[in-house]
Amino acid sequence: MAVLVIAEHEHGTLKGATLNTVTAASQCGGDVHVLIAGSNASGAAQAAAQIAGVAKVLHADDAKLAEQLAEDVAAQVLALAGDGAGNYSHILFPATAHGKNVAPRVAAKLDVAQISDVTKVISADTFERPIYAGNAIATVQSADKVKIITVRTTGFDAAAGGGSAAVESVAAVAGNGKSSFVGREVTKSDRPELTAAKIIVSGGRALGSSDKFNEVLTPLADKLGAALGASRAAVDAGYAPNDWQVGQTGKIVAPQLYIAAGISGAIQHLAGMKDSKVIVAINKDPEAPIFSVADYGLEADLFTAVPELIKAL
């Protein structure tokens, strides 16, 4: 049986989380199909067709799918899955805000359990997922007729290009009409998106103020071409905007380089960044938990160390 990946895209551009989800799907067994549901999203469909390992791209293009409301996308998925009895053995979503919004609706309608934040595929019916803020790994085996899975993208490498899948148009399906799109406020930045950045510079409550946060960390991020992140404590204190928050209740990241300045390393924060390839911690407290996961630790005052680091770069 085939496996269906629900692609994440914006204005016809395929998002990177889809590539990681395709990798997870390929480990579930069966042909991998990718659904592109949207309006004027042919660019995303063509990009999906070029992903290695994808056998078919299903393209549902209609104005009513333009905003990709969860109810509409869920209805589209259900139309393809039928009653869950045979069309697809697995349906996978990236564990992003969009994926987490759609997946539970599909699982509920199919009357099956959702398997969330999968980080490893052991077999077609057995998966690993973190629990207790990543301090334990649960092995979950499902006997459901169709497995509804959200994929923690940091747990899987991005699928390569070079594919040549066929793109098949499918009829668009309307949702229940109980929700409607009102508006969207998007924060624009020249920096890389936090979850896709290769380098992240994060600050904690030790920075003391929003002004100090920008004064100390922004030059370092500029020098490295990095995204800016923050601990929950820094966000709650108003030093950084909410969309910069890294952690269990923020964004899960796994960049090539993660620099944590003035972050103590509470469990909640570690859950969001401990899979980073290289972690550099700067903290004047030698007992700070962040040092337990850091590859390189600098016991120093960040207000002295960070400017010196910028000069050295």
SEVEX-667926 format. One record per residue: residue in one letter; x, y, z of N, C-alpha, C in turn. Coordinates in steps of 0.05 Angstrom, whole numbers, plus 5000, padded with zeros to 4 digits. Layout:
N
- resn|nu|nv|nw|cau|cav|caw|cu|cv|cw
- A|X|Y|Z|X|Y|Z|X|Y|Z
...
This chain:
313
- resn|nu|nv|nw|cau|cav|caw|cu|cv|cw
- M|5017|4976|5000|5000|5000|5000|5017|5025|5000
- A|5006|5047|4990|5021|5072|4988|5021|5087|5014
- V|5039|5106|5016|5041|5124|5039|5037|5153|5028
- L|5021|5168|5043|5014|5196|5034|5027|5216|5052
- V|5041|5235|5039|5053|5258|5054|5037|5283|5047
- I|5029|5298|5068|5015|5323|5063|5036|5345|5063
- A|5040|5356|5040|5062|5376|5036|5054|5402|5049
- E|5075|5416|5058|5071|5443|5068|5084|5462|5048
- H|5068|5482|5040|5078|5501|5020|5066|5528|5024
- E|5077|5548|5012|5067|5575|5014|5071|5589|4988
- H|5049|5599|4976|5050|5614|4951|5065|5598|4930
- G|5060|5572|4929|5072|5556|4907|5101|5548|4913
- T|5111|5555|4936|5138|5547|4944|5137|5525|4965
- L|5150|5503|4959|5150|5480|4977|5168|5486|5002
- K|5158|5481|5025|5174|5486|5050|5192|5462|5056
- G|5214|5468|5069|5234|5447|5074|5224|5424|5091
- A|5204|5429|5109|5194|5408|5126|5183|5385|5111
- T|5174|5390|5086|5163|5369|5070|5184|5349|5063
- L|5209|5358|5058|5231|5340|5050|5237|5320|5072
- N|5237|5330|5097|5243|5312|5120|5220|5292|5123
- T|5196|5301|5118|5173|5283|5121|5173|5261|5100
- V|5182|5268|5076|5184|5248|5055|5205|5226|5063
- T|5227|5234|5076|5246|5215|5085|5234|5196|5105
- A|5218|5206|5123|5204|5189|5143|5185|5170|5128
- A|5170|5181|5109|5150|5165|5094|5163|5142|5079
- S|5187|5147|5068|5200|5127|5052|5209|5103|5070
- Q|5211|5107|5096|5219|5086|5114|5195|5070|5124
- C|5171|5078|5116|5146|5064|5125|5139|5041|5106
- G|5151|5041|5082|5145|5020|5063|5123|5029|5044
- G|5125|5020|5019|5105|5027|4999|5113|5052|4984
- D|5099|5057|4962|5104|5081|4946|5096|5106|4961
- V|5111|5127|4957|5106|5152|4971|5091|5171|4952
- H|5068|5180|4960|5052|5200|4945|5052|5226|4961
- V|5052|5248|4948|5053|5274|4961|5028|5290|4952
- L|5013|5301|4972|4990|5318|4966|4998|5347|4967
- I|4992|5362|4946|4995|5391|4945|4967|5402|4944
- A|4957|5413|4965|4930|5425|4966|4933|5455|4969
- G|4923|5470|4949|4925|5499|4950|4913|5511|4925
- S|4921|5536|4921|4912|5551|4897|4937|5563|4884
- N|4938|5559|4858|4961|5568|4842|4987|5557|4854
- A|4986|5531|4861|5009|5518|4874|5024|5499|4855
- S|5022|5504|4829|5036|5486|4810|5066|5486|4815
- G|5077|5508|4824|5106|5509|4830|5113|5489|4851
- A|5097|5488|4872|5102|5469|4894|5099|5440|4884
- A|5079|5436|4867|5074|5409|4856|5099|5399|4839
- Q|5109|5417|4823|5133|5410|4807|5157|5405|4825
- A|5160|5421|4846|5182|5417|4865|5180|5390|4879
- A|5155|5383|4886|5151|5358|4900|5157|5334|4881
- A|5151|5338|4856|5156|5316|4836|5186|5311|4833
- Q|5202|5330|4840|5231|5327|4837|5245|5316|4862
- I|5229|5309|4883|5241|5298|4907|5246|5268|4902
- A|5270|5260|4909|5278|5232|4906|5260|5214|4924
- G|5250|5193|4912|5234|5174|4928|5204|5178|4925
- V|5196|5200|4913|5167|5206|4910|5157|5193|4884
- A|5136|5176|4886|5126|5162|4863|5104|5178|4848
- K|5089|5194|4863|5067|5208|4851|5061|5233|4867
- V|5054|5255|4853|5045|5280|4866|5016|5284|4859
- L|4999|5287|4879|4971|5293|4876|4966|5323|4880
- H|4956|5336|4860|4954|5365|4860|4924|5373|4860
- A|4915|5383|4883|4888|5394|4886|4889|5424|4885
- D|4881|5436|4863|4884|5465|4860|4856|5478|4857
- D|4850|5495|4876|4824|5508|4875|4825|5533|4893
- A|4810|5554|4886|4810|5579|4902|4802|5574|4931
- K|4784|5554|4935|4775|5550|4963|4797|5538|4981
- L|4819|5529|4968|4841|5518|4983|4864|5539|4986
- A|4859|5563|4977|4880|5583|4976|4893|5588|5003
- E|4877|5589|5024|4888|5595|5051|4895|5570|5066
- Q|4890|5547|5054|4897|5521|5067|4886|5519|5096
- L|4860|5526|5099|4848|5523|5125|4848|5494|5133
- A|4851|5489|5159|4854|5461|5168|4830|5444|5160
- E|4806|5455|5162|4782|5440|5155|4782|5432|5126
- D|4790|5451|5109|4790|5445|5080|4811|5424|5072
- V|4835|5427|5084|4857|5408|5078|4850|5381|5088
- A|4838|5380|5112|4830|5354|5124|4809|5340|5106
- A|4790|5356|5096|4770|5344|5078|4782|5333|5053
- Q|4803|5347|5043|4817|5338|5019|4831|5312|5024
- V|4844|5310|5047|4859|5286|5055|4839|5262|5058
- L|4817|5267|5071|4797|5246|5075|4785|5236|5049
- A|4782|5254|5029|4772|5246|5003|4791|5227|4990
- L|4817|5231|4994|4837|5213|4983|4840|5187|4999
- A|4837|5189|5025|4841|5166|5042|4817|5147|5042
- G|4794|5157|5033|4769|5142|5034|4762|5137|5063
- D|4754|5113|5070|4747|5107|5097|4771|5097|5113
- G|4795|5099|5100|4819|5090|5114|4824|5060|5111
- A|4807|5047|5095|4808|5017|5094|4828|5007|5074
- G|4839|5024|5056|4856|5012|5037|4872|5030|5019
- N|4865|5056|5017|4879|5074|4999|4907|5079|5008
- Y|4911|5084|5034|4937|5090|5044|4941|5077|5071
- S|4965|5066|5075|4971|5053|5101|4981|5073|5121
- H|4993|5095|5112|5003|5116|5130|4997|5143|5117
- I|4991|5163|5134|4988|5190|5125|5005|5207|5143
- L|5025|5221|5131|5044|5236|5147|5043|5266|5143
- F|5046|5280|5164|5046|5309|5164|5071|5319|5178
- P|5083|5341|5169|5105|5353|5185|5093|5362|5212
- A|5109|5360|5233|5099|5368|5260|5103|5398|5263
- T|5091|5413|5245|5091|5443|5246|5063|5452|5255
- A|5060|5478|5257|5034|5489|5266|5012|5480|5246
- H|5018|5480|5220|4998|5472|5201|4992|5442|5202
- G|5013|5426|5204|5009|5397|5205|4994|5389|5230
- K|5001|5401|5253|4988|5395|5278|4959|5404|5279
- N|4952|5422|5261|4925|5432|5259|4907|5414|5243
- V|4919|5401|5223|4903|5384|5205|4902|5355|5214
- A|4925|5344|5223|4927|5315|5229|4906|5305|5249
- P|4901|5320|5271|4881|5309|5290|4853|5307|5278
- R|4846|5326|5260|4820|5325|5247|4817|5300|5230
- V|4839|5293|5215|4838|5270|5199|4837|5244|5216
- A|4853|5243|5237|4853|5220|5255|4825|5216|5267
- A|4813|5237|5276|4787|5235|5289|4765|5225|5269
- K|4766|5235|5245|4746|5226|5225|4751|5197|5217
- L|4775|5188|5218|4781|5160|5211|4779|5141|5235
- D|4774|5154|5259|4771|5139|5283|4796|5122|5290
- V|4820|5135|5287|4845|5122|5294|4861|5141|5312
- A|4881|5130|5326|4898|5146|5343|4919|5161|5326
- Q|4926|5184|5334|4948|5199|5321|4974|5192|5336
- I|4995|5189|5320|5022|5184|5331|5038|5210|5326
- S|5044|5224|5348|5055|5251|5345|5085|5253|5348
- D|5097|5272|5334|5126|5278|5338|5144|5254|5335
- V|5139|5238|5314|5156|5215|5309|5184|5224|5302
- T|5204|5211|5314|5232|5218|5308|5247|5194|5295
- K|5234|5171|5295|5247|5147|5283|5226|5128|5275
- V|5230|5116|5251|5212|5095|5241|5227|5069|5245
- I|5217|5051|5263|5230|5026|5267|5220|5005|5247
- S|5194|5005|5243|5181|4988|5222|5155|5001|5214
- A|5140|4988|5197|5116|4999|5186|5095|5006|5208
- D|5097|4992|5231|5077|4996|5252|5089|5005|5278
- T|5115|5010|5279|5129|5016|5304|5146|5041|5301
- F|5144|5060|5320|5156|5086|5317|5167|5095|5344
- E|5187|5113|5343|5197|5126|5368|5188|5155|5368
- R|5182|5164|5392|5175|5192|5396|5184|5201|5424
- P|5192|5226|5427|5201|5236|5453|5178|5242|5471
- I|5181|5237|5497|5162|5244|5517|5177|5257|5541
- Y|5162|5270|5559|5174|5283|5582|5196|5303|5573
- A|5188|5320|5554|5206|5341|5544|5232|5329|5533
- G|5229|5306|5521|5253|5293|5508|5270|5278|5527
- N|5263|5276|5553|5279|5261|5572|5276|5231|5570
- A|5255|5222|5556|5251|5194|5552|5241|5190|5523
- I|5246|5167|5512|5237|5161|5485|5218|5137|5486
- A|5193|5142|5477|5173|5121|5477|5173|5106|5450
- T|5171|5080|5452|5168|5063|5428|5138|5057|5425
- V|5126|5065|5403|5097|5062|5400|5091|5043|5377
- Q|5075|5023|5382|5066|5005|5361|5036|5008|5357
- S|5029|5011|5332|5001|5016|5325|4989|4994|5308
- A|4965|4985|5315|4951|4965|5300|4928|4978|5283
- D|4927|5004|5283|4906|5018|5268|4908|5012|5238
- K|4885|5013|5225|4885|5007|5196|4900|5027|5180
- V|4901|5052|5190|4917|5072|5177|4931|5088|5199
- K|4956|5093|5195|4972|5108|5215|4973|5137|5208
- I|4963|5154|5226|4964|5183|5223|4988|5193|5239
- I|5007|5204|5226|5033|5210|5239|5041|5239|5234
- T|5050|5253|5255|5064|5278|5252|5094|5273|5256
- V|5110|5284|5239|5139|5279|5238|5154|5302|5250
- R|5170|5297|5270|5188|5318|5280|5211|5319|5260
- T|5212|5340|5245|5230|5342|5222|5259|5341|5230
- T|5266|5349|5255|5294|5349|5263|5305|5320|5266
- G|5287|5301|5266|5295|5273|5269|5302|5259|5243
- F|5297|5272|5220|5302|5260|5194|5317|5279|5176
- D|5335|5268|5160|5349|5284|5140|5329|5292|5118
- A|5335|5314|5105|5318|5323|5083|5323|5305|5059
- A|5301|5298|5045|5303|5281|5021|5318|5296|4999
- A|5333|5282|4983|5349|5294|4962|5331|5300|4938
- G|5342|5314|4919|5328|5320|4894|5334|5298|4873
- G|5327|5303|4849|5333|5284|4827|5310|5266|4820
- G|5287|5269|4832|5264|5253|4826|5249|5262|4801
- S|5231|5245|4791|5216|5252|4767|5188|5240|4769
- A|5174|5246|4790|5148|5235|4794|5127|5248|4776
- A|5106|5233|4771|5083|5243|4755|5066|5261|4773
- V|5055|5283|4761|5037|5301|4775|5009|5295|4765
- E|4991|5288|4783|4964|5281|4776|4945|5300|4789
- S|4927|5312|4774|4907|5330|4785|4885|5314|4797
- V|4876|5324|4821|4854|5311|4835|4833|5332|4840
- A|4808|5324|4842|4786|5343|4847|4788|5355|4875
- A|4785|5381|4876|4786|5395|4902|4760|5390|4917
- V|4762|5387|4943|4739|5382|4960|4736|5405|4980
- A|4711|5414|4984|4706|5436|5002|4704|5425|5031
- G|4711|5442|5050|4708|5434|5078|4679|5438|5087
- N|4675|5439|5113|4648|5441|5124|4637|5470|5124
- G|4654|5489|5117|4645|5517|5115|4641|5530|5142
- K|4650|5517|5164|4646|5529|5190|4668|5548|5198
- S|4689|5549|5182|4710|5569|5187|4715|5584|5161
- S|4725|5608|5164|4731|5625|5141|4756|5641|5147
- F|4770|5648|5126|4795|5664|5129|4788|5693|5132
- V|4799|5705|5153|4794|5734|5159|4818|5751|5151
- G|4841|5743|5160|4865|5759|5153|4890|5745|5165
- R|4913|5756|5157|4938|5745|5167|4958|5767|5171
- E|4972|5766|5193|4994|5785|5199|5020|5770|5199
- V|5037|5776|5180|5062|5761|5177|5086|5779|5185
- T|5103|5768|5202|5127|5783|5209|5148|5779|5187
- K|5157|5800|5176|5177|5798|5154|5205|5804|5166
- S|5224|5788|5157|5251|5790|5166|5270|5782|5144
- D|5293|5795|5144|5315|5788|5125|5330|5764|5135
- R|5326|5756|5159|5340|5733|5171|5327|5707|5162
- P|5343|5685|5163|5331|5659|5157|5308|5652|5176
- E|5290|5636|5166|5268|5626|5184|5281|5609|5205
- L|5271|5612|5230|5284|5599|5253|5286|5569|5250
- T|5265|5556|5241|5265|5526|5239|5281|5516|5216
- A|5289|5534|5197|5304|5525|5174|5332|5536|5174
- A|5339|5552|5194|5366|5565|5195|5388|5545|5201
- K|5411|5549|5188|5434|5531|5193|5450|5541|5218
- I|5447|5566|5225|5460|5577|5248|5439|5593|5264
- I|5438|5589|5290|5420|5604|5307|5435|5616|5331
- V|5431|5641|5336|5442|5654|5360|5418|5660|5379
- S|5418|5648|5402|5396|5651|5421|5405|5665|5447
- G|5387|5680|5458|5393|5694|5483|5373|5687|5505
- G|5381|5690|5530|5364|5684|5552|5358|5708|5570
- R|5347|5703|5593|5339|5724|5611|5363|5740|5621
- A|5387|5729|5620|5410|5743|5631|5417|5768|5615
- L|5406|5771|5591|5411|5795|5575|5399|5820|5588
- G|5377|5816|5604|5367|5838|5620|5347|5857|5608
- S|5347|5860|5582|5328|5879|5569|5327|5874|5539
- S|5306|5884|5527|5304|5882|5498|5326|5897|5484
- D|5333|5920|5495|5355|5936|5483|5381|5921|5483
- K|5387|5909|5506|5412|5894|5509|5412|5869|5491
- F|5388|5857|5488|5386|5833|5471|5394|5840|5443
- N|5383|5862|5432|5390|5871|5405|5418|5881|5403
- E|5427|5896|5423|5454|5908|5422|5476|5887|5423
- V|5472|5866|5438|5493|5846|5441|5492|5823|5420
- L|5467|5813|5415|5465|5789|5398|5461|5795|5368
- T|5448|5818|5362|5444|5823|5334|5469|5825|5317
- P|5490|5839|5327|5515|5840|5312|5528|5812|5307
- L|5525|5795|5327|5536|5767|5323|5520|5752|5302
- A|5493|5755|5304|5476|5741|5284|5482|5752|5256
- D|5486|5779|5254|5492|5791|5228|5518|5780|5217
- K|5538|5777|5235|5564|5768|5226|5563|5739|5216
- L|5546|5723|5228|5545|5695|5221|5523|5688|5201
- G|5506|5708|5194|5483|5703|5177|5463|5685|5190
- A|5460|5689|5216|5444|5671|5232|5416|5681|5238
- A|5398|5663|5246|5372|5670|5256|5375|5676|5286
- L|5357|5692|5297|5357|5698|5325|5336|5682|5339
- G|5343|5671|5363|5325|5656|5379|5325|5666|5407
- A|5308|5655|5424|5307|5663|5452|5295|5641|5469
- S|5302|5642|5495|5290|5623|5514|5262|5634|5521
- R|5246|5616|5533|5220|5624|5542|5221|5647|5562
- A|5241|5645|5580|5244|5666|5600|5248|5694|5587
- A|5265|5694|5566|5270|5720|5552|5245|5730|5538
- V|5230|5712|5526|5205|5719|5513|5185|5729|5533
- D|5181|5714|5555|5162|5723|5575|5169|5750|5587
- A|5195|5756|5588|5203|5781|5600|5201|5804|5580
- G|5194|5797|5555|5191|5818|5534|5216|5826|5520
- Y|5238|5810|5523|5263|5817|5510|5263|5810|5481
- A|5246|5790|5473|5246|5780|5446|5217|5773|5438
- P|5210|5774|5413|5183|5767|5404|5177|5738|5407
- N|5152|5731|5409|5143|5703|5414|5153|5684|5393
- D|5154|5693|5367|5161|5675|5346|5191|5668|5346
- W|5207|5679|5364|5235|5672|5367|5239|5650|5388
- Q|5218|5642|5402|5221|5624|5424|5229|5596|5415
- V|5250|5586|5427|5259|5558|5422|5254|5542|5447
- G|5242|5519|5443|5236|5501|5466|5212|5484|5462
- Q|5205|5470|5483|5182|5452|5482|5156|5466|5475
- T|5153|5490|5485|5129|5506|5479|5134|5527|5457
- G|5158|5525|5445|5165|5543|5423|5171|5527|5398
- K|5193|5533|5386|5200|5519|5361|5222|5499|5366
- I|5220|5476|5353|5240|5455|5355|5260|5459|5332
- V|5285|5462|5338|5305|5469|5318|5329|5449|5320
- A|5343|5446|5298|5367|5429|5298|5386|5440|5277
- P|5397|5464|5282|5415|5476|5262|5443|5463|5263
- Q|5460|5471|5244|5488|5462|5245|5502|5473|5269
- L|5496|5498|5276|5509|5512|5299|5488|5527|5315
- Y|5487|5522|5341|5469|5535|5359|5486|5549|5381
- I|5484|5575|5383|5499|5590|5403|5479|5600|5424
- A|5482|5591|5449|5465|5599|5470|5479|5618|5489
- A|5470|5643|5490|5483|5663|5507|5465|5671|5530
- G|5474|5666|5554|5458|5674|5577|5434|5657|5581
- I|5434|5632|5571|5412|5614|5575|5420|5592|5594
- S|5404|5588|5615|5412|5569|5636|5409|5540|5626
- G|5389|5535|5609|5386|5508|5599|5365|5492|5613
- A|5342|5505|5619|5320|5491|5631|5311|5468|5613
- I|5298|5448|5624|5290|5424|5609|5273|5433|5585
- Q|5255|5453|5589|5237|5462|5568|5253|5473|5544
- H|5275|5487|5549|5291|5498|5527|5308|5476|5514
- L|5319|5458|5530|5336|5437|5519|5320|5419|5500
- A|5295|5415|5506|5278|5398|5489|5275|5409|5461
- G|5280|5435|5458|5276|5448|5431|5302|5450|5415
- M|5325|5445|5427|5350|5451|5412|5372|5430|5416
- K|5368|5410|5433|5390|5392|5439|5398|5374|5416
- D|5383|5373|5394|5390|5358|5371|5408|5374|5351
- S|5415|5399|5358|5432|5415|5342|5459|5401|5338
- K|5471|5404|5315|5496|5390|5309|5519|5399|5327
- V|5522|5425|5330|5543|5436|5348|5530|5457|5366
- I|5533|5454|5392|5521|5473|5411|5544|5487|5426
- V|5543|5514|5425|5562|5530|5440|5547|5545|5461
- A|5555|5542|5486|5542|5556|5509|5560|5576|5521
- I|5549|5600|5526|5564|5622|5540|5548|5629|5564
- N|5559|5623|5588|5544|5629|5613|5564|5631|5636
- K|5559|5650|5653|5579|5654|5675|5574|5635|5699
- D|5552|5620|5698|5546|5601|5719|5557|5574|5711
- P|5577|5564|5724|5589|5538|5717|5571|5514|5721
- E|5549|5518|5736|5530|5496|5742|5506|5497|5723
- A|5506|5515|5704|5483|5518|5686|5479|5492|5670
- P|5454|5481|5669|5448|5456|5656|5455|5456|5626
- I|5457|5480|5614|5462|5482|5585|5490|5470|5579
- F|5508|5470|5598|5535|5459|5594|5534|5429|5590
- S|5513|5416|5600|5511|5387|5598|5506|5377|5570
- V|5496|5394|5553|5490|5387|5525|5509|5401|5506
- A|5524|5420|5516|5541|5436|5498|5566|5421|5489
- D|5573|5425|5463|5598|5414|5453|5621|5432|5461
- Y|5616|5458|5463|5636|5478|5472|5623|5496|5492
- G|5635|5498|5515|5624|5515|5536|5644|5537|5544
- L|5634|5561|5547|5651|5584|5555|5640|5595|5580
- E|5654|5592|5603|5645|5603|5628|5655|5632|5629
- A|5637|5650|5622|5645|5679|5620|5620|5696|5620
- D|5624|5722|5626|5603|5741|5624|5597|5746|5594
- L|5572|5742|5586|5565|5744|5558|5570|5773|5548
- F|5567|5793|5565|5570|5820|5556|5600|5827|5549
- T|5618|5810|5559|5646|5812|5551|5653|5793|5529
- A|5643|5768|5532|5651|5747|5513|5640|5751|5485
- V|5614|5759|5483|5602|5761|5456|5615|5783|5439
- P|5620|5807|5450|5635|5827|5434|5662|5818|5426
- E|5676|5803|5443|5703|5793|5436|5701|5772|5414
- L|5680|5756|5415|5675|5736|5394|5670|5749|5367
- I|5655|5771|5368|5649|5786|5343|5674|5797|5331
- K|5692|5808|5348|5717|5819|5339|5734|5798|5327
- A|5734|5774|5339|5751|5752|5329|5741|5742|5302
- L|5715|5744|5298|5704|5735|5272|5709|5755|5250
